[in-house]
Amino acid sequence: MYIVTVTSQGQITIPAKIRRQLGFGKSKKALVSEQRGKIVIEPSRDILDLQGAFKTDKKISPKTARQKFEEYLASRTK
């Protein structure tokens, strides 16, 4: 267990050991939720990690795909 500081901007620093264990790299996204009075932070998969896994004739930019995927994940946590 670690003690971290919550800044006036509501930011915290996740200790390096935990970031490494969970695979958080630079610019990695996270899902944040509240569960039973606790803050839960989970690594979020990037839609581009799935590139090529699905076949479609539709043309969509990687940026748009990532945005739609993030919107979908956010809607699941509400």
Backbone as a ProteinNet text record, in pm:
[ID]
protein_1_A
[PRIMARY]
MYIVTVTSQGQITIPAKIRRQLGFGKSKKALVSEQRGKIVIEPSRDILDLQGAFKTDKKISPKTARQKFEEYLASRTK
[TERTIARY]
84.8	0	90	47.3	123.4	36.1	97	28.1	68.8	-30.7	-4.1	-77.6	-35.5	-96.6	-193.4	-309.6	-404.7	-380.9	-345.9	-315.6	-443.7	-428.3	-544.5	-619.1	-552.6	-614.2	-679.8	-674.5	-734.3	-645.3	-516.7	-425	-350.1	-315.3	-229.5	-119.9	-12.9	92.1	81.9	69.4	65.3	210.2	244	382.4	433.6	562.1	624.1	608	623.2	612.6	474.5	370.7	234.6	214.7	266.5	254	317.7	435.7	504.3	424.4	373	297.2	173.1	110.4	-13.8	8.7	133.2	163.8	130.9	132.7	110	239	233.4	347.2	316	397.2	371.1	240.7	162.9	36.4	-66.2	-51.5	-148.1	-277.2	-390.3	-520.5	-561.3	-647.3	-696.1	-845.2	-912.4	-1052.9	-1057.5	-1132.8	-1145.4	-1292.3	-1319.5	-1457.6	-1461	-1580.3	-1602.8	-1678.5	-1628.2	-1693.4	-1693.6	-1813	-1829.7	-1744.4	-1745.4	-1673.5	-1523.7	-1474.8	-1331.8	-1310.2	-1196.5	-1159.1	-1087.3	-1130.5	-1069	-1010.8	-881.6	-812.7	-766.1	-809.5	-774.4	-711.4	-613	-558.2	-666.2	-664.8	-760.3	-689	-748.3	-690.1	-717.2	-626.1	-641	-700.9	-796.3	-860.1	-757	-648.7	-546.7	-471.6	-481.5	-423.9	-494.5	-617.1	-698	-690.7	-605.6	-596	-579.1	-665.9	-661.1	-740.6	-795.7	-870.4	-1010.1	-1063.7	-1197.5	-1191.2	-1268.7	-1271.6	-1396.7	-1379	-1490.6	-1456.8	-1560.1	-1540.7	-1545.1	-1584.1	-1593.2	-1454.2	-1437.6	-1310.5	-1326	-1240.8	-1244.5	-1100.5	-1072.5	-935.8	-905.6	-778.3	-741.4	-782.8	-772.3	-810.6	-960	-1043.1	-1187.3	-1220.7	-1153.9	-1177.1	-1144.6	-1031.4	-992.3	-1094.7	-1139.1	-1236.7	-1367	-1417.4	-1542.1	-1527	-1412.4	-1386.5	-1382.5	-1316.4	-1310.7	-1451.5	-1532.7	-1671.3	-1749	-1728.4	-1795.6	-1754.4	-1623.5	-1577	-1631.6	-1635	-1688.2	-1835.8	-1909.8	-2052.6	-2077.7	-1986.9	-2001.6	-1975.6	-1903.6	-1868.7	-1969.2	-2064.9	-2161.9	-2274.2
-116.5	0	123.6	225.6	349	466.6	568.1	693.6	789.5	847.9	945.2	1074.4	1180.7	1311.1	1341.9	1392.9	1440.9	1590.9	1638.2	1779.5	1861.3	1992.2	2080.7	2062.9	2005.7	1976.8	1838.5	1765.8	1632.6	1524.3	1551.2	1455.3	1377.4	1253.2	1172	1112.7	1068.8	996.5	850.6	763.3	619.3	573.3	508.6	464.3	378.8	397.5	331	179	118.8	-27	-74.3	-2.9	-40.1	-15.9	96.4	125.1	13.9	-31.3	-139.3	-269.6	-302.1	-426.4	-428.4	-311.9	-304.7	-266.9	-244.4	-215.3	-73.4	20.6	160.1	216.2	256.1	322	468.8	536.6	677.5	690.3	789.4	821	708.2	620	511.1	565.9	517	558.9	467.5	520.2	442.4	465.6	365.7	378.2	405.6	507.4	543	532.6	462.5	448	447.3	459	450.9	321.9	242.3	116.8	102.5	104.8	88.4	187.5	312.9	417	421.2	346.6	345	385.6	449	483.6	363.5	321.2	208.5	260.3	233.5	275.5	149.6	133.4	14.6	55.3	-21.3	8.9	-8.1	77.5	70.1	22.6	-71.3	-115.1	-10.4	6.2	99.5	21.6	80.8	15.2	-23.6	51.5	20.4	-108.2	-155.5	-285.4	-398.3	-372.8	-473.6	-460.2	-370.7	-344.9	-474.7	-493.2	-611.4	-729.3	-718.1	-828.7	-842.3	-733.9	-734.3	-690.9	-755	-719.3	-637.9	-532.9	-449	-378.6	-341	-265.3	-115.6	-77.5	64.2	121.9	244.9	315.2	409.7	394	479.1	504.5	628.7	663.8	606.8	578.8	530.3	628.5	758	859.4	849.7	836.3	824	693.6	585.5	456.3	464.8	526.9	540.8	625.6	736.7	824.8	750.7	677.1	601.9	493.3	427.8	323.9	383.8	500	567.1	609.5	657.2	694.7	572.2	461.2	336.5	293.9	297.6	258.8	352	481.5	578	553.2	516	491.1	367.5	274.4	152.3	177.1	285	310.5	402.6	455.3	548.3	473.8
0	0	0	-72.6	-84	-41.7	14	40.9	-69.2	-137.8	-243	-209.2	-271.8	-249.4	-362.6	-327.4	-426.8	-439.1	-559.9	-579.5	-582.7	-584.5	-592.2	-724.1	-823.3	-952.5	-954.8	-842.2	-835.3	-894.2	-910.5	-970.7	-863.7	-897.9	-812.3	-900	-836.4	-907.4	-866.3	-965.4	-937.7	-923.3	-813	-793.1	-909.4	-941.2	-1056	-1052.2	-934.9	-923.8	-970	-929.9	-969.9	-1119.5	-1170.3	-1314.7	-1396.4	-1354.2	-1428.3	-1421.5	-1301.8	-1286.6	-1375.5	-1393.3	-1471	-1617	-1655.1	-1794.3	-1838.7	-1743.9	-1781.1	-1838	-1963.8	-2025.7	-2043.7	-2120.7	-2148.8	-2226.3	-2191.4	-2259.4	-2251	-2157	-2141.3	-2081.7	-2130	-2079.3	-1964	-1877.4	-1763.8	-1747.9	-1694.4	-1658	-1508.3	-1468.9	-1328.4	-1290.4	-1181.8	-1136.7	-984	-932	-788.3	-762.4	-670.3	-635.4	-483.3	-426.3	-281.4	-202.1	-245	-172.4	-195.2	-295.1	-325.8	-470.9	-497.6	-634.6	-694.3	-811.5	-880.8	-1011.8	-1033.9	-1156.2	-1226.9	-1353	-1430.4	-1562.4	-1610.4	-1742.6	-1848.5	-1946.9	-2056.5	-2181.6	-2249	-2376.1	-2481	-2570.3	-2681.2	-2798.1	-2865	-2979.1	-3084.7	-3092	-3192.3	-3158.2	-3032.8	-2997	-3071.7	-3113.3	-3182.7	-3335.1	-3382.1	-3525.9	-3604	-3701.8	-3785.9	-3732.1	-3613.1	-3553.6	-3614.2	-3666.1	-3723.4	-3868.8	-3951.3	-4092.5	-4121.2	-4201.3	-4241.3	-4371.5	-4443.5	-4566.3	-4538.1	-4416.2	-4380.9	-4359.3	-4405.2	-4385.7	-4267.4	-4166.9	-4049.1	-4005.2	-3971.5	-3932.8	-3794	-3766.8	-3632.9	-3522.9	-3549.7	-3450.3	-3418.2	-3520.3	-3500.1	-3428.8	-3465.9	-3401.2	-3252.6	-3218.5	-3078.9	-3003.7	-3063.4	-2998.2	-2970	-3067.7	-3050	-2943	-2940.7	-2841.6	-2701.5	-2685.8	-2556.3	-2511.5	-2604.4	-2571.3	-2524.2	-2592.5	-2554.4	-2412.3	-2383	-2250.3	-2143.4	-2172.9	-2076.4	-2048.4	-2151.4	-2132.5	-2047	-2045.8	-1965.7	-1818.6	-1785.1	-1645.4	-1577.1	-1650.8	-1592.2	-1523.3
[MASK]
++++++++++++++++++++++++++++++++++++++++++++++++++++++++++++++++++++++++++++++

